Amino acid sequence: MLVKRPEMPEQRPEERIHNFNEVALGYTEEQAVIEANRCLQCKKPQCIKGCPVGIDIPAFIKNIAERDFEASASELKRTNTLPAICGRVCPQETQCEIECTLGKKGEPIAIGRLERFAADYELEKGVQIPEIPASTRYHVAVVGSGPASLTVAADLARIGHSVTILEALHEAGGVLIYGIPEFRLPKEIVRSEVDFIKKLGVEIRLNFVVGKLRSVDELLTEYDAVFLGSGAGLPSFLGIEGENLNGVYSANEFLTRVNLMKAYRFPDYDTPIKKGKRVVVVGAGNVAMDAARCALRLGAENVTIVYRRGEDEMTARIEEIQHAKDEGIHFKLLTNPTIIHGDENNWVKSVECIKMRLGEPDESGRARPEPISGTEHEIPADVAVIAIGTTPNPLIPSTTKDLQTSKRNIIPTDAECRTSKEGVFAGGDVVTGSATVISAMGAGKIAARAIDQYLRRLR
């Protein structure tokens, strides 16, 4: 039994910093088979418990070990609508892989890499569309087209319900299409997964802003149920002097311009972006890593991540942090911005910071950062990207009657994704705040079951 998994082939750092092509290149057939044969095929597999969408992990891996790649992909699609996406961006190391029995003696099975392999194999050979049952004649509106919404839509369509996705932007995919860079999640992969959902019979209406074109109350006069999966697209800021200067972006805007609107190909695509030579990114989650690595690919000579806590407290995946380091991005930890300085034309000139120390735990359980007097210093910059989180947009709650919300526009639900409003369900980041793709999908599966039960009671 091999203790270590095969290494994933990657673009070399000195090459990839000059392009937006995918960094991780995926397993070959031989590598996938070797890795699949490491699986112990436990009688009581703990890995399934760590999967929010309940994939039968030993089953799909066993098919790979036996070189039945089509069967492996079919097994994945039975419970996971977006396996090619999940295989790339889900934090398996803290979910299914952390539960792997093999991990007690060596490296756990590379579940995510094998999931990607099987899904990519199916995409290359041609996706099989399952038989759809006769229509139930019920019609559900799904607001947003991110991972929670795509999951709800697919699961309801497979039951026979009619589903219409209402997407505010000009392309479907939500955060998958506007928030995650091409080098981590190619847009063609997202489009392929969305196309699969269309082939299940789901209608997607683009440029449809719920709360403007139609309120949720109006949708309820046209549809039998509504699912809110509108995400958390409202950026948070530091609240410091200088955040209104030219050259300051929220990570949300920065990544949307780069990913969805292809600003890196201006003027071929007419959305410009400031391509700074010295870029400061504030934050230490996956979004901060994405923004920093995009800035590097846009031509920045120096990119610095500033974070008020230490490396142990960083919330980004270890893999993403290592990729950023390999690419030459600088990390200034235990450092907090206090002022963004501008030049005579109101463009960013520098970011003033102060050194921090970690004190007693705060309400989140993490050590509270405290400033160290007399350690103020400036970091030269001409672009600053603020990547400290997002919250749901208030548009839908503010235009919907009798829909309860908690602080920061979060829509609370019960365990079945039901909101306070009859016939309205919600899931994903609009309920939890910014979280993972797979947790949003898990909520989508729960919501689909609850919506189906709700619709059947209407008979």
N, C-alpha and C positions, 0 to 999 in steps of 0.2 A: 504494500500500500504506500503510495507516494504521500509524503507529508506536505509538500508544497504544490500549489496550483501552477499551471503553465503561465508564464508572463504574457500579458496582453500586448501585442504589437502596437507601437505608437509612432506618430511622426516625431522626429527629433526636435528638441526645443529650438535649436538655431534655425530650423526650417519653418516650423509652424508659427513662430511669432510674426512671420511675414505673410500669412494667409489665414483665411477663415475656414479652411477645410477641417474635417473632423480629426481630432487629436488621436483618440483611441480607434484602432483599425479593426477590432473584432477578432475572435478566434477563427482559425482555419478549421476545416472539418476534423483533421487529425487532432488538433489541440482540444477541440470540443469533446471528442470521443475519449481522449485520455482523461480529461477533467471529469467527465460524466462517470467514468469507471472508478473514480475515487469515492463516489457516493456509497455510503454504507447500506442504503435502502432499509432504514430503521423500521421496525415493526410499529413503533409509536413515534413517528417523526415529529420532532419539536419545531422544525423549521416552518411548518404550515401555520403554527400558532403565531409566528411573527409576521405573517403576510396579511395585510389589511383586506385583501380581496380573496383570500382563501384558496390560492393556487395549490393544486396537488403537486407539490414540488418533486417528491421522489418519482412520481409517474412520468412527468415530462422529462426528467433527467434520465430515467431508465430507457426511454425511447431513443434519446441521443446516444446512450451507450450502445444500444443495439443498432445504431445507424438508421433508425426509422425517423428521420427528421420531420417528415410531414405529420406523422402522428404526434410528435412532440409539440409542433406548432398548434395542432388541433386541440391538444390537451390544454395548452396555455389559453387559447381563445375561448375555451369553455367558461372560464371565470374572469379572464382579463382581456378587456377590449383593446388595450393599448400596450401589448408586450414589447414592441420594438422601442417604444418610448421609455417604458419602465426599466427595460434592460440597460438603458443608458443613464438615466437621471435619478432613479430611486436609490435611497441610502440603504441598500441591502445590508451593509455592515452593521447597522444598528437595528435591523428588523429580522428578516429571515435568517441571514447568515450568522448573526450573533447567537442564534438558538441551535445552530448545527452541532451535532454530537462530535463530528470529526474535529471541530475547532478546539476540543479539549486536548488533543494530542498534536495538532499541527494547524495548518491553515484550513478554515472552513471551506466547504464547496463554494466555488464561484458561481452562485446561483444567478446573480444578475448577468454575468457574462454569458452563461449558458442560455438564459432567457433571450438575450439579444441575439445570440447565434441562431436559435430556432426561429425567432420572429423574422430575422433578416432572410433566412433561407426561404421562408414562406413568401415574403415580399418579392424575392427574386424569381421564384417558381410560379407565382400566381396565387392570390388569396382565394380560398374557398369560401363562398357565401352560404351560410346555413339556410335551410328551408324555413321560411317564415309562416307561422300559422295564419289562419283566416282572421280578418280584422275583428276586433272587439267592438268597433265603432266608437270607442272613446278616444278623445284627442287631448294631448298634454302639451302645454307650452313649457319649453325649457329656456330659461334666461341665461345667456352666456354660453360659451363653447369651450371652456377649459376642461380639465380632466374630470371633475365631478359631473359636469353637464354631459360630456360625451359618454360617460359611463351610464348615467341615468337614461339617456336617449337610446343607447344600444340595448340595454337590458329591457326597457319597455317595448321597443320595437320587436325584439325577439319573442315577446309574449303575444304580440299582435295588436298592441295599441298604436295609434297614429301619433307621431311626435313631430313637433316643429321647434327647431332651435332658433332663437332670436339673438343675434350677435350684433353688438354695437359697432365693431370695427369692420374693415373691408375684407378681412380674411378670417376664417374660422380657426380655432385652436387655442384662443385665450393666451394664458401665460406661456404655453408651450410654443407659440408662434412669435409672440412679441417679447418674451422675457428671457428665454434661454438662448444663448448664442449658437450660431451655426456650427462652431467647432465642438460643441458639446452635444447638440441635438440638431442634425440637419433638417431644414424645413421640408425637404421632400419626404422624410420619414413621417413627419406630422401630417403632411398632406395625404400620404398613403393611408394612414390610420383614419383620418377624417373621411376619405373616400370610401373606406370599408363601411363606415357608419352610414354614409349616404346610400350605399347599396343594400343596407338593411331596410331601406324605405324611409329613413329620417330626412325631413325637409330642413334645409338651413337657409334662413333669411338673414342677409348681411345688412350692415348699415342701419340696423333697427335698434334704436336706443329706447329701452323700456324706461318709462318715467317721462319721456318726451313725446314719442310717437303714440304710445299707448301706456296707460298706467296698469299696474297689476290688477286693479279693480275692473278695468275695462277688459283685460285679458280673460278674467273669470266669466265674463258674459259670452266669450267665444270658445273657451276651452273648459274641459271638465276638471282639470287640475293644473297647477303651475308649480314648477320647480325653479328656485332661485339659486343659480350657481354663478353669480356675477363677480365672484372673486374679491380680492382686496387690492384695488388699483390706485388708491389714494395715497400718495407718498407722505412719509413723515420727515420732518426737518429738525435741525438742532435747536432752532430758536436763538441763533447768535447773530451778531452784527455782520453784515456783508453777504447774507444768503441771497439777497436780491441782485447781486452784481452779475454782469454778463460773464458767461463762462462757468456759472454754477448750475449744475443739473441735479435733479433727483435721479436716482438710478433707474427708476421707472421710465422717465422720459429718455434718458440716455440710451437704455437698452432697446426701447421701442423704436427710436430713430435708427439705431444700428441694425436691429434684427428684422423688424417688419417692414421698415421703410427704406432699408438699404442705403443709409446715409454714407456708408463707407465707399459707395460707388458714385457719389456726387461728382459731376453733374449729370451722369447717365440717369440717375434717379434724383429727383429734384428736392429732396429733403436734406438740407445742409446740417452739419454738426461741427462744432469747434474741435479741430484736431490738435489738441494741446501737445506741446513738447514736454511739459512738466505737469504731471497729473497727480492729484491727491484724491484718493478714494477713502471715504470715512465709513467704517463698518467692517465686519469680519464674518459675514454669512456667505452663502453661495452666491448671492446677488452681488455682493462686493467683489468677490473673486471674478465673477463674470464681467463686471464693469471694468475692473483693472486690466484683465486680459484683453478685453476689446480695445481699451485705450492704447495698449501696447501695439496691437495689430493696426490701429489707425495711424501709427507712426510716432507715438510718444517716445522720447529718448529716456525719460525717467518716470516711473510710476511707483507711487508710494501708497501703501495701505496704512491708514492710521486707525488704531483701535484702543479704546480706553482700558481694556483688560489685557490679560496675558494669553499666551497661545493655548493653554489648557481650556480657556473659556471660549475660544473661537467656535462659532456654530457651523461653519462651513464643513463639508466633508473633507476628511483627511486627504483624499485623492485630489480634490480641487486645490487645497492649500499647497500640496506638493507640486502640482502642475504650475501654480503661480510662482513658486520659488524657483523651479527649474527654468522658467522663462525669464527670470531676472527681475521680478517685481520685488520691491523693497517693503519690509514690514517695520513699522514703528509702533511697537506695542506699549501698553501702559502710557498712552499718550492721548490727549483729548483736545480737539479744536476749541478755541475760545473766540476767535475773530477771523473773518476772511477779509483781507485787505485788498483794495482795488487801486488801479492807477488813475491818471487824470481823465481817462476815457471810460471809467467805470467798468473796466475789465479786471478779472482776478489777477492779482500780483503775487500774493503769498497767503499761506494759512498759518495764523499764529496758534500755537499749541502750548499746553502745559503738561508736565510729567505727572503721572498718577501712581498711587500705591493701592494695593488691595486691602480693604478693611474687613469689617464684619459682614456676614451674609445679608443680602437684602431680601425683599419679599419673594423673589424668584428662587432664592436659595444659593445664588452665586455671590461671590465676594464683592462687596460694594467698592467701586473705585473712588479714591479720594485724591484731590489735587495736592501736589507738593509745592508749597510756596517758594517762589524764587527760581522756578525751573522753566519760565516762559521762553519760548524760542519760535522762530519762524521757519516754515518750509516753503521755498520758492515754488510757485505754481501759476499756470495760466488757465487751468481747468480744475474744478473741484466737483466731485460726484458724491452726493449724500446717499448712502445705502444703509440706512438704519431701520428699515422696515416700512410696511404699508398697512393701511386700514381699508375697510370697505368704503366705497363711495356713498354719500348720503342720499343720492338721487332717488333710489327706489324706496327706501324707508320714508322719505319726506313726501312722496306722492302716493302712498298706500295707506288706506284707512285701516285702523285697528291692527296694525302690524307692530308688535312690540320689538323694541331694540334696546340693547344695553349700551354701555359707554363705547365711544369710538365707532358707532354705527354697526356694531356686531348684531346679527339677527339670532337670537337664542332659539334653540329647538329642543324637543325631547329626544329620547333615544331612537325614535323612529323617524327623525328628521322633520317632524311636524312643527310648524310655526304656530304662533297664537292665532293666525287667521285660517279659517276653514278652507280647505282645498289648496292651501299654499304650503309647500315643503321647501327646505333649503339645505345646502351642504357645501362642504369645501371651505375656502378661505373666508367667505362671507359669514360663516358661523364660527370658525376657529381663529380667524386672523391668519396671517401668512404661515403656511405649513407646507408639507411635502405633497408632491404629485400623487403618490400612492395613498396617502391618508385621505386626500380629496376623493380619489376613486373609491376607497372603502366606504366613505359616506354616500357616494353616488349609488353604490349597490344596495345599501340599507334603504335609501330613499326610494329606489325603484320598487323594492318589495313592498314598502309602505304605501306608495302611490297605487300599485296594483291592487292591494287589499282595499284601499279607499274607493277606487273606481268600482270594484265588484260589489261593494256595499250600496252603490247608487242604483243598482238594478231593482 
